[in-house]
């Protein structure tokens, strides 16, 4: 991440990833839901990370609505292996990944419940 986003300081907290991997339908549904409910992610995450290819599928005004959006113009993010897929959250503590969760088909039944902090 430091190579791709050199000006961004990694701090403890949660990071939202929107990756094109995993269940394509789930990613599309979750992305549509997030687009309509950006308040769920604003101020909850240290950053929201997307690749340039994923950004094309999001609303054009997402940069204005999500101030902590980081876009990987190289699309390397799509090929990195964090053990997560699709719409996911990584929790960082003391500079290390301590927990993660990826949205599942079950989570799509009530997406708002997915966007709660990881204990």
N, CA, C and O atoms as CSV, one atom per row, in Angstrom:
chain,resi,resn,atom,element,x,y,z
A,1,UNK,N,N,0.818,-1.194,0.000
A,1,UNK,CA,C,0.000,0.000,0.000
A,1,UNK,C,C,0.862,1.257,0.000
A,1,UNK,O,O,0.514,2.261,-0.622
A,2,UNK,N,N,1.981,1.191,0.699
A,2,UNK,CA,C,2.840,2.376,0.743
A,2,UNK,C,C,3.349,2.754,-0.642
A,2,UNK,O,O,3.511,3.934,-0.950
A,3,UNK,N,N,3.601,1.747,-1.473
A,3,UNK,CA,C,4.084,2.010,-2.826
A,3,UNK,C,C,2.990,2.651,-3.683
A,3,UNK,O,O,3.252,3.587,-4.438
A,4,UNK,N,N,1.781,2.146,-3.561
A,4,UNK,CA,C,0.675,2.637,-4.384
A,4,UNK,C,C,0.139,3.973,-3.878
A,4,UNK,O,O,-0.238,4.836,-4.671
A,5,UNK,N,N,0.105,4.142,-2.547
A,5,UNK,CA,C,-0.422,5.380,-1.941
A,5,UNK,C,C,0.628,5.968,-0.996
A,5,UNK,O,O,0.443,5.929,0.220
A,6,UNK,N,N,1.732,6.515,-1.535
A,6,UNK,CA,C,2.842,6.962,-0.695
A,6,UNK,C,C,2.496,8.105,0.268
A,6,UNK,O,O,3.142,8.247,1.306
A,7,UNK,N,N,1.511,8.899,-0.054
A,7,UNK,CA,C,1.158,10.034,0.808
A,7,UNK,C,C,0.153,9.669,1.886
A,7,UNK,O,O,-0.156,10.489,2.751
A,8,UNK,N,N,-0.358,8.453,1.841
A,8,UNK,CA,C,-1.370,8.044,2.807
A,8,UNK,C,C,-0.713,7.381,4.005
A,8,UNK,O,O,0.110,6.479,3.853
A,9,UNK,N,N,-1.080,7.834,5.192
A,9,UNK,CA,C,-0.534,7.267,6.420
A,9,UNK,C,C,-1.464,6.155,6.908
A,9,UNK,O,O,-2.642,6.393,7.177
A,10,UNK,N,N,-0.930,4.955,7.019
A,10,UNK,CA,C,-1.720,3.824,7.507
A,10,UNK,C,C,-1.828,3.943,9.020
A,10,UNK,O,O,-0.823,3.975,9.730
A,11,UNK,N,N,-3.072,4.009,9.500
A,11,UNK,CA,C,-3.349,4.138,10.925
A,11,UNK,C,C,-4.212,2.969,11.372
A,11,UNK,O,O,-4.786,2.258,10.548
A,12,UNK,N,N,-4.298,2.779,12.667
A,12,UNK,CA,C,-5.188,1.757,13.195
A,12,UNK,C,C,-6.620,2.109,12.833
A,12,UNK,O,O,-6.994,3.282,12.819
A,13,UNK,N,N,-7.403,1.111,12.545
A,13,UNK,CA,C,-8.803,1.308,12.199
A,13,UNK,C,C,-9.204,0.329,11.117
A,13,UNK,O,O,-8.501,-0.644,10.845
A,14,UNK,N,N,-10.339,0.600,10.506
A,14,UNK,CA,C,-10.872,-0.281,9.480
A,14,UNK,C,C,-10.786,0.367,8.105
A,14,UNK,O,O,-10.943,1.579,7.958
A,15,UNK,N,N,-10.536,-0.466,7.107
A,15,UNK,CA,C,-10.387,-0.038,5.719
A,15,UNK,C,C,-11.370,-0.820,4.867
A,15,UNK,O,O,-11.420,-2.049,4.934
A,16,UNK,N,N,-12.141,-0.118,4.077
A,16,UNK,CA,C,-13.109,-0.748,3.183
A,16,UNK,C,C,-12.472,-0.941,1.820
A,16,UNK,O,O,-11.914,-0.003,1.252
A,17,UNK,N,N,-12.554,-2.151,1.297
A,17,UNK,CA,C,-12.056,-2.482,-0.033
A,17,UNK,C,C,-13.227,-2.858,-0.921
A,17,UNK,O,O,-14.134,-3.572,-0.494
A,18,UNK,N,N,-13.209,-2.384,-2.140
A,18,UNK,CA,C,-14.176,-2.816,-3.137
A,18,UNK,C,C,-13.350,-3.412,-4.264
A,18,UNK,O,O,-12.746,-2.693,-5.059
A,19,UNK,N,N,-13.334,-4.744,-4.318
A,19,UNK,CA,C,-12.505,-5.494,-5.256
A,19,UNK,C,C,-13.389,-6.211,-6.276
A,19,UNK,O,O,-14.515,-6.588,-5.951
A,20,UNK,N,N,-12.905,-6.406,-7.490
A,20,UNK,CA,C,-13.711,-7.067,-8.508
A,20,UNK,C,C,-13.723,-8.596,-8.378
A,20,UNK,O,O,-14.383,-9.278,-9.162
A,21,UNK,N,N,-12.999,-9.135,-7.393
A,21,UNK,CA,C,-12.928,-10.581,-7.238
A,21,UNK,C,C,-14.115,-11.110,-6.445
A,21,UNK,O,O,-14.880,-10.339,-5.864
A,22,UNK,N,N,-14.260,-12.410,-6.427
A,22,UNK,CA,C,-15.363,-13.026,-5.699
A,22,UNK,C,C,-16.607,-13.087,-6.567
A,22,UNK,O,O,-16.524,-13.052,-7.795
A,23,UNK,N,N,-17.746,-13.176,-5.925
A,23,UNK,CA,C,-19.027,-13.262,-6.618
A,23,UNK,C,C,-19.335,-11.937,-7.307
A,23,UNK,O,O,-19.582,-10.925,-6.650
A,24,UNK,N,N,-19.318,-11.956,-8.630
A,24,UNK,CA,C,-19.531,-10.717,-9.399
A,24,UNK,C,C,-20.894,-10.087,-9.088
A,24,UNK,O,O,-20.996,-8.869,-8.940
A,25,UNK,N,N,-21.928,-10.910,-8.990
A,25,UNK,CA,C,-23.266,-10.403,-8.680
A,25,UNK,C,C,-23.293,-9.745,-7.300
A,25,UNK,O,O,-23.920,-8.702,-7.117
A,26,UNK,N,N,-22.611,-10.359,-6.334
A,26,UNK,CA,C,-22.556,-9.790,-4.983
A,26,UNK,C,C,-21.869,-8.425,-4.987
A,26,UNK,O,O,-22.340,-7.481,-4.353
A,27,UNK,N,N,-20.746,-8.333,-5.711
A,27,UNK,CA,C,-20.016,-7.062,-5.786
A,27,UNK,C,C,-20.900,-5.999,-6.431
A,27,UNK,O,O,-20.957,-4.867,-5.952
A,28,UNK,N,N,-21.583,-6.351,-7.502
A,28,UNK,CA,C,-22.452,-5.384,-8.187
A,28,UNK,C,C,-23.603,-4.937,-7.289
A,28,UNK,O,O,-23.904,-3.746,-7.214
A,29,UNK,N,N,-24.247,-5.889,-6.606
A,29,UNK,CA,C,-25.348,-5.522,-5.712
A,29,UNK,C,C,-24.867,-4.676,-4.545
A,29,UNK,O,O,-25.507,-3.692,-4.174
A,30,UNK,N,N,-23.737,-5.064,-3.969
A,30,UNK,CA,C,-23.186,-4.304,-2.845
A,30,UNK,C,C,-22.764,-2.913,-3.288
A,30,UNK,O,O,-22.978,-1.940,-2.565
A,31,UNK,N,N,-22.168,-2.810,-4.468
A,31,UNK,CA,C,-21.751,-1.514,-4.996
A,31,UNK,C,C,-22.964,-0.628,-5.255
A,31,UNK,O,O,-22.935,0.565,-4.951
A,32,UNK,N,N,-24.019,-1.193,-5.808
A,32,UNK,CA,C,-25.260,-0.435,-6.011
A,32,UNK,C,C,-25.812,0.046,-4.680
A,32,UNK,O,O,-26.251,1.190,-4.559
A,33,UNK,N,N,-25.790,-0.827,-3.684
A,33,UNK,CA,C,-26.293,-0.462,-2.357
A,33,UNK,C,C,-25.446,0.656,-1.749
A,33,UNK,O,O,-25.981,1.629,-1.219
A,34,UNK,N,N,-24.131,0.514,-1.830
A,34,UNK,CA,C,-23.247,1.549,-1.291
A,34,UNK,C,C,-23.436,2.876,-2.009
A,34,UNK,O,O,-23.400,3.935,-1.382
A,35,UNK,N,N,-23.636,2.824,-3.309
A,35,UNK,CA,C,-23.838,4.050,-4.086
A,35,UNK,C,C,-25.064,4.810,-3.611
A,35,UNK,O,O,-25.089,6.040,-3.631
A,36,UNK,N,N,-26.075,4.073,-3.185
A,36,UNK,CA,C,-27.309,4.698,-2.706
A,36,UNK,C,C,-27.247,5.055,-1.220
A,36,UNK,O,O,-28.075,5.822,-0.730
A,37,UNK,N,N,-26.263,4.497,-0.499
A,37,UNK,CA,C,-26.158,4.712,0.947
A,37,UNK,C,C,-24.723,5.043,1.342
A,37,UNK,O,O,-24.145,4.379,2.203
A,38,UNK,N,N,-24.154,6.054,0.722
A,38,UNK,CA,C,-22.760,6.403,0.999
A,38,UNK,C,C,-22.532,6.814,2.446
A,38,UNK,O,O,-21.402,6.788,2.935
A,39,UNK,N,N,-23.612,7.195,3.133
A,39,UNK,CA,C,-23.484,7.562,4.538
A,39,UNK,C,C,-22.988,6.386,5.384
A,39,UNK,O,O,-22.427,6.588,6.461
A,40,UNK,N,N,-23.194,5.159,4.899
A,40,UNK,CA,C,-22.722,3.989,5.636
A,40,UNK,C,C,-21.197,3.940,5.713
A,40,UNK,O,O,-20.641,3.393,6.666
A,41,UNK,N,N,-20.524,4.504,4.721
A,41,UNK,CA,C,-19.063,4.407,4.713
A,41,UNK,C,C,-18.353,5.704,5.061
A,41,UNK,O,O,-17.186,5.682,5.449
A,42,UNK,N,N,-19.030,6.824,4.929
A,42,UNK,CA,C,-18.396,8.097,5.246
A,42,UNK,C,C,-18.098,8.152,6.744
A,42,UNK,O,O,-18.986,7.916,7.563
A,43,UNK,N,N,-16.884,8.456,7.094
A,43,UNK,CA,C,-16.404,8.609,8.466
A,43,UNK,C,C,-16.265,7.306,9.246
A,43,UNK,O,O,-15.809,7.347,10.389
A,44,UNK,N,N,-16.634,6.149,8.688
A,44,UNK,CA,C,-16.481,4.884,9.411
A,44,UNK,C,C,-15.132,4.236,9.160
A,44,UNK,O,O,-14.639,3.471,9.988
A,45,UNK,N,N,-14.541,4.541,8.025
A,45,UNK,CA,C,-13.325,3.844,7.615
A,45,UNK,C,C,-12.176,4.823,7.444
A,45,UNK,O,O,-12.370,5.973,7.050
A,46,UNK,N,N,-10.973,4.344,7.747
A,46,UNK,CA,C,-9.780,5.164,7.555
A,46,UNK,C,C,-9.634,5.524,6.082
A,46,UNK,O,O,-9.163,6.608,5.737
A,47,UNK,N,N,-10.048,4.591,5.214
A,47,UNK,CA,C,-10.007,4.822,3.773
A,47,UNK,C,C,-10.887,3.782,3.095
A,47,UNK,O,O,-11.127,2.696,3.623
A,48,UNK,N,N,-11.354,4.147,1.919
A,48,UNK,CA,C,-12.050,3.219,1.044
A,48,UNK,C,C,-11.150,3.042,-0.163
A,48,UNK,O,O,-10.821,4.014,-0.842
A,49,UNK,N,N,-10.750,1.813,-0.435
A,49,UNK,CA,C,-9.791,1.532,-1.502
A,49,UNK,C,C,-10.461,0.828,-2.671
A,49,UNK,O,O,-11.168,-0.166,-2.506
A,50,UNK,N,N,-10.220,1.370,-3.850
A,50,UNK,CA,C,-10.750,0.788,-5.088
A,50,UNK,C,C,-9.669,0.890,-6.161
A,50,UNK,O,O,-8.748,1.700,-6.061
A,51,UNK,N,N,-9.799,0.064,-7.171
A,51,UNK,CA,C,-8.912,0.175,-8.330
A,51,UNK,C,C,-9.590,1.083,-9.347
A,51,UNK,O,O,-10.780,1.379,-9.240
A,52,UNK,N,N,-8.824,1.515,-10.322
A,52,UNK,CA,C,-9.389,2.362,-11.376
A,52,UNK,C,C,-10.490,1.629,-12.126
A,52,UNK,O,O,-11.492,2.234,-12.508
A,53,UNK,N,N,-10.311,0.322,-12.341
A,53,UNK,CA,C,-11.341,-0.441,-13.050
A,53,UNK,C,C,-12.632,-0.526,-12.236
A,53,UNK,O,O,-13.724,-0.475,-12.802
A,54,UNK,N,N,-12.517,-0.653,-10.930
A,54,UNK,CA,C,-13.711,-0.692,-10.073
A,54,UNK,C,C,-14.355,0.688,-9.995
A,54,UNK,O,O,-15.580,0.805,-9.981
A,55,UNK,N,N,-13.540,1.718,-9.944
A,55,UNK,CA,C,-14.059,3.087,-9.841
A,55,UNK,C,C,-14.991,3.426,-10.998
A,55,UNK,O,O,-15.938,4.194,-10.831
A,56,UNK,N,N,-14.728,2.857,-12.165
A,56,UNK,CA,C,-15.571,3.122,-13.337
A,56,UNK,C,C,-17.007,2.654,-13.124
A,56,UNK,O,O,-17.930,3.177,-13.748
A,57,UNK,N,N,-17.200,1.665,-12.238
A,57,UNK,CA,C,-18.545,1.130,-11.982
A,57,UNK,C,C,-19.297,1.892,-10.892
A,57,UNK,O,O,-20.482,1.649,-10.664
A,58,UNK,N,N,-18.619,2.797,-10.233
A,58,UNK,CA,C,-19.238,3.564,-9.151
A,58,UNK,C,C,-19.755,4.897,-9.685
A,58,UNK,O,O,-19.349,5.324,-10.766
A,59,UNK,N,N,-20.641,5.558,-8.948
A,59,UNK,CA,C,-21.160,6.849,-9.420
A,59,UNK,C,C,-20.032,7.851,-9.648
A,59,UNK,O,O,-19.029,7.841,-8.934
A,60,UNK,N,N,-20.199,8.701,-10.632
A,60,UNK,CA,C,-19.155,9.663,-10.988
A,60,UNK,C,C,-18.843,10.645,-9.861
A,60,UNK,O,O,-17.742,11.194,-9.811
A,61,UNK,N,N,-19.787,10.872,-8.966
A,61,UNK,CA,C,-19.576,11.832,-7.881
A,61,UNK,C,C,-19.084,11.174,-6.592
A,61,UNK,O,O,-19.102,11.806,-5.536
A,62,UNK,N,N,-18.649,9.927,-6.660
A,62,UNK,CA,C,-18.241,9.234,-5.436
A,62,UNK,C,C,-17.035,9.894,-4.779
A,62,UNK,O,O,-16.927,9.884,-3.553
A,63,UNK,N,N,-16.134,10.463,-5.558
A,63,UNK,CA,C,-14.960,11.138,-4.971
A,63,UNK,C,C,-15.395,12.323,-4.099
A,63,UNK,O,O,-14.768,12.607,-3.079
A,64,UNK,N,N,-16.445,12.996,-4.494
A,64,UNK,CA,C,-16.947,14.123,-3.706
A,64,UNK,C,C,-17.637,13.638,-2.437
A,64,UNK,O,O,-17.543,14.288,-1.396
A,65,UNK,N,N,-18.323,12.516,-2.511
A,65,UNK,CA,C,-19.106,12.025,-1.381
A,65,UNK,C,C,-18.307,11.193,-0.394
A,65,UNK,O,O,-18.683,11.088,0.773
A,66,UNK,N,N,-17.209,10.599,-0.848
A,66,UNK,CA,C,-16.363,9.779,0.027
A,66,UNK,C,C,-14.975,10.415,0.040
A,66,UNK,O,O,-14.139,10.102,-0.808
A,67,UNK,N,N,-14.729,11.304,0.995
A,67,UNK,CA,C,-13.470,12.068,0.994
A,67,UNK,C,C,-12.226,11.218,1.202
A,67,UNK,O,O,-11.133,11.629,0.814
A,68,UNK,N,N,-12.365,10.051,1.801
A,68,UNK,CA,C,-11.198,9.215,2.071
A,68,UNK,C,C,-11.062,8.089,1.039
A,68,UNK,O,O,-10.544,7.018,1.355
A,69,UNK,N,N,-11.518,8.326,-0.176
A,69,UNK,CA,C,-11.429,7.341,-1.256
A,69,UNK,C,C,-10.018,7.341,-1.840
A,69,UNK,O,O,-9.494,8.387,-2.222
A,70,UNK,N,N,-9.413,6.163,-1.904
A,70,UNK,CA,C,-8.105,5.999,-2.516
A,70,UNK,C,C,-8.279,5.124,-3.746
A,70,UNK,O,O,-8.798,4.012,-3.654
A,71,UNK,N,N,-7.849,5.622,-4.890
A,71,UNK,CA,C,-7.987,4.889,-6.141
A,71,UNK,C,C,-6.618,4.460,-6.639
A,71,UNK,O,O,-5.717,5.281,-6.811
A,72,UNK,N,N,-6.477,3.172,-6.866
A,72,UNK,CA,C,-5.247,2.604,-7.391
A,72,UNK,C,C,-5.290,2.678,-8.914
A,72,UNK,O,O,-5.927,1.846,-9.560
A,73,UNK,N,N,-4.625,3.655,-9.477
A,73,UNK,CA,C,-4.646,3.863,-10.929
A,73,UNK,C,C,-3.954,2.736,-11.690
A,73,UNK,O,O,-4.181,2.576,-12.889
A,74,UNK,N,N,-3.117,1.957,-11.015
A,74,UNK,CA,C,-2.394,0.874,-11.677
A,74,UNK,C,C,-3.178,-0.433,-11.710
A,74,UNK,O,O,-2.785,-1.369,-12.405
A,75,UNK,N,N,-4.262,-0.506,-10.981
A,75,UNK,CA,C,-5.087,-1.711,-10.835
A,75,UNK,C,C,-4.345,-2.867,-10.160
A,75,UNK,O,O,-4.773,-4.016,-10.271
A,76,UNK,N,N,-3.249,-2.584,-9.468
A,76,UNK,CA,C,-2.539,-3.623,-8.711
A,76,UNK,C,C,-3.411,-4.169,-7.594
A,76,UNK,O,O,-3.313,-5.343,-7.238
A,77,UNK,N,N,-4.253,-3.324,-7.051
A,77,UNK,CA,C,-5.129,-3.722,-5.957
A,77,UNK,C,C,-5.984,-4.925,-6.342
A,77,UNK,O,O,-6.306,-5.760,-5.496
A,78,UNK,N,N,-6.350,-5.012,-7.615
A,78,UNK,CA,C,-7.177,-6.122,-8.097
A,78,UNK,C,C,-6.434,-7.452,-8.051
A,78,UNK,O,O,-7.057,-8.514,-8.023
A,79,UNK,N,N,-5.114,-7.395,-8.043
A,79,UNK,CA,C,-4.317,-8.619,-8.094
A,79,UNK,C,C,-3.648,-8.965,-6.769
A,79,UNK,O,O,-3.017,-10.016,-6.663
A,80,UNK,N,N,-3.769,-8.115,-5.765
A,80,UNK,CA,C,-3.138,-8.377,-4.472
A,80,UNK,C,C,-3.936,-9.422,-3.702
A,80,UNK,O,O,-5.145,-9.560,-3.890
A,81,UNK,N,N,-3.257,-10.143,-2.850
A,81,UNK,CA,C,-3.908,-11.188,-2.078
A,81,UNK,C,C,-3.909,-10.814,-0.595
A,81,UNK,O,O,-2.894,-10.936,0.090
A,82,UNK,N,N,-5.057,-10.360,-0.118
A,82,UNK,CA,C,-5.228,-10.024,1.299
A,82,UNK,C,C,-6.078,-11.080,1.999
A,82,UNK,O,O,-6.305,-10.999,3.206
A,83,UNK,N,N,-6.546,-12.070,1.243
A,83,UNK,CA,C,-7.459,-13.055,1.815
A,83,UNK,C,C,-8.890,-12.553,1.840
A,83,UNK,O,O,-9.727,-13.080,2.572
A,84,UNK,N,N,-9.170,-11.534,1.043
A,84,UNK,CA,C,-10.518,-10.971,0.976
A,84,UNK,C,C,-10.954,-10.903,-0.483
A,84,UNK,O,O,-10.128,-10.931,-1.395
A,85,UNK,N,N,-12.246,-10.813,-0.683
A,85,UNK,CA,C,-12.817,-10.688,-2.022
A,85,UNK,C,C,-13.968,-9.710,-1.993
A,85,UNK,O,O,-14.559,-9.454,-0.943
A,86,UNK,N,N,-14.282,-9.163,-3.161
A,86,UNK,CA,C,-15.464,-8.316,-3.299
A,86,UNK,C,C,-15.440,-7.120,-2.371
A,86,UNK,O,O,-14.424,-6.435,-2.253
A,87,UNK,N,N,-16.555,-6.871,-1.717
A,87,UNK,CA,C,-16.670,-5.781,-0.741
A,87,UNK,C,C,-16.216,-6.357,0.590
A,87,UNK,O,O,-16.829,-7.280,1.126
A,88,UNK,N,N,-15.132,-5.798,1.115
A,88,UNK,CA,C,-14.511,-6.358,2.313
A,88,UNK,C,C,-13.980,-5.263,3.222
A,88,UNK,O,O,-13.806,-4.115,2.814
A,89,UNK,N,N,-13.730,-5.651,4.463
A,89,UNK,CA,C,-13.172,-4.740,5.457
A,89,UNK,C,C,-11.960,-5.406,6.096
A,89,UNK,O,O,-12.010,-6.575,6.480
A,90,UNK,N,N,-10.874,-4.652,6.205
A,90,UNK,CA,C,-9.683,-5.090,6.937
A,90,UNK,C,C,-9.549,-4.214,8.170
A,90,UNK,O,O,-9.724,-2.998,8.095
A,91,UNK,N,N,-9.242,-4.821,9.292
A,91,UNK,CA,C,-8.999,-4.070,10.519
A,91,UNK,C,C,-7.501,-4.099,10.800
A,91,UNK,O,O,-6.884,-5.163,10.837
A,92,UNK,N,N,-6.925,-2.914,10.998
A,92,UNK,CA,C,-5.497,-2.749,11.268
A,92,UNK,C,C,-5.324,-2.308,12.724
A,92,UNK,O,O,-6.007,-1.400,13.198
A,93,UNK,N,N,-4.411,-2.962,13.410
A,93,UNK,CA,C,-4.068,-2.557,14.770
A,93,UNK,C,C,-2.563,-2.711,14.924
A,93,UNK,O,O,-2.008,-3.764,14.612
A,94,UNK,N,N,-1.910,-1.672,15.400
A,94,UNK,CA,C,-0.449,-1.669,15.557
A,94,UNK,C,C,0.252,-2.018,14.246
A,94,UNK,O,O,1.259,-2.726,14.244
A,95,UNK,N,N,-0.284,-1.519,13.135
A,95,UNK,CA,C,0.337,-1.718,11.835
A,95,UNK,C,C,0.157,-3.102,11.235
A,95,UNK,O,O,0.772,-3.417,10.216
A,96,UNK,N,N,-0.669,-3.928,11.846
A,96,UNK,CA,C,-0.890,-5.297,11.355
A,96,UNK,C,C,-2.374,-5.548,11.103
A,96,UNK,O,O,-3.237,-4.966,11.761
A,97,UNK,N,N,-2.653,-6.416,10.148
A,97,UNK,CA,C,-4.025,-6.838,9.899
A,97,UNK,C,C,-4.409,-7.797,11.017
A,97,UNK,O,O,-3.778,-8.838,11.194
A,98,UNK,N,N,-5.449,-7.443,11.771
A,98,UNK,CA,C,-5.874,-8.289,12.894
A,98,UNK,C,C,-7.216,-8.972,12.632
A,98,UNK,O,O,-7.557,-9.937,13.316
A,99,UNK,N,N,-7.973,-8.491,11.662
A,99,UNK,CA,C,-9.258,-9.109,11.344
A,99,UNK,C,C,-9.699,-8.656,9.960
A,99,UNK,O,O,-9.271,-7.618,9.455
A,100,UNK,N,N,-10.560,-9.460,9.370
A,100,UNK,CA,C,-11.128,-9.085,8.088
A,100,UNK,C,C,-12.475,-9.766,7.915
A,100,UNK,O,O,-12.771,-10.767,8.567
A,101,UNK,N,N,-13.269,-9.217,7.044
A,101,UNK,CA,C,-14.538,-9.848,6.689
A,101,UNK,C,C,-14.880,-9.433,5.262
A,101,UNK,O,O,-14.594,-8.316,4.831
A,102,UNK,N,N,-15.492,-10.355,4.551
A,102,UNK,CA,C,-15.929,-10.097,3.184
A,102,UNK,C,C,-17.437,-10.286,3.121
A,102,UNK,O,O,-17.987,-11.187,3.755
A,103,UNK,N,N,-18.093,-9.441,2.360
A,103,UNK,CA,C,-19.542,-9.517,2.225
A,103,UNK,C,C,-19.926,-10.811,1.516
A,103,UNK,O,O,-19.304,-11.206,0.530
A,104,UNK,N,N,-20.952,-11.456,2.033
A,104,UNK,CA,C,-21.444,-12.703,1.465
A,104,UNK,C,C,-22.857,-12.501,0.917
A,104,UNK,O,O,-23.457,-11.438,1.083
A,105,UNK,N,N,-23.362,-13.515,0.277
A,105,UNK,CA,C,-24.738,-13.476,-0.235
A,105,UNK,C,C,-25.707,-13.247,0.925
A,105,UNK,O,O,-26.687,-12.517,0.781
A,106,UNK,N,N,-25.434,-13.870,2.074
A,106,UNK,CA,C,-26.282,-13.674,3.263
A,106,UNK,C,C,-26.301,-12.211,3.692
A,106,UNK,O,O,-27.347,-11.688,4.076
A,107,UNK,N,N,-25.147,-11.550,3.627
A,107,UNK,CA,C,-25.047,-10.140,4.029
A,107,UNK,C,C,-25.889,-9.243,3.130
A,107,UNK,O,O,-26.339,-8.182,3.564
A,108,UNK,N,N,-26.106,-9.651,1.892
A,108,UNK,CA,C,-26.886,-8.828,0.964
A,108,UNK,C,C,-28.363,-8.758,1.342
A,108,UNK,O,O,-29.088,-7.891,0.853
A,109,UNK,N,N,-28.810,-9.660,2.204
A,109,UNK,CA,C,-30.207,-9.615,2.659
A,109,UNK,C,C,-30.449,-8.371,3.506
A,109,UNK,O,O,-31.541,-7.804,3.491
A,110,UNK,N,N,-29.427,-7.953,4.243
A,110,UNK,CA,C,-29.495,-6.725,5.044
A,110,UNK,C,C,-28.107,-6.105,5.081
A,110,UNK,O,O,-27.396,-6.235,6.077
A,111,UNK,N,N,-27.714,-5.433,4.007
A,111,UNK,CA,C,-26.334,-4.924,3.885
A,111,UNK,C,C,-25.902,-3.983,5.005
A,111,UNK,O,O,-24.721,-3.951,5.353
A,112,UNK,N,N,-26.824,-3.221,5.574
A,112,UNK,CA,C,-26.442,-2.270,6.623
A,112,UNK,C,C,-25.778,-2.989,7.796
A,112,UNK,O,O,-24.901,-2.425,8.451
A,113,UNK,N,N,-26.190,-4.224,8.064
A,113,UNK,CA,C,-25.589,-4.974,9.177
A,113,UNK,C,C,-24.126,-5.333,8.919
A,113,UNK,O,O,-23.363,-5.558,9.859
A,114,UNK,N,N,-23.738,-5.384,7.643
A,114,UNK,CA,C,-22.346,-5.696,7.323
A,114,UNK,C,C,-21.422,-4.541,7.705
A,114,UNK,O,O,-20.277,-4.759,8.103
A,115,UNK,N,N,-21.926,-3.311,7.580
A,115,UNK,CA,C,-21.090,-2.129,7.779
A,115,UNK,C,C,-21.077,-1.664,9.232
A,115,UNK,O,O,-21.232,-0.477,9.520
A,116,UNK,N,N,-20.892,-2.618,10.139
A,116,UNK,CA,C,-20.705,-2.302,11.549
A,116,UNK,C,C,-19.265,-2.645,11.880
A,116,UNK,O,O,-18.677,-3.510,11.229
A,117,UNK,N,N,-18.683,-1.994,12.870
A,117,UNK,CA,C,-17.264,-2.242,13.191
A,117,UNK,C,C,-16.993,-3.706,13.524
A,117,UNK,O,O,-17.844,-4.399,14.083
A,118,UNK,N,N,-15.806,-4.158,13.174
A,118,UNK,CA,C,-15.365,-5.500,13.535
A,118,UNK,C,C,-14.965,-5.454,15.016
A,118,UNK,O,O,-14.190,-4.589,15.423
A,119,UNK,N,N,-15.485,-6.373,15.810
A,119,UNK,CA,C,-15.125,-6.363,17.246
A,119,UNK,C,C,-13.655,-6.659,17.483
A,119,UNK,O,O,-13.207,-6.685,18.629
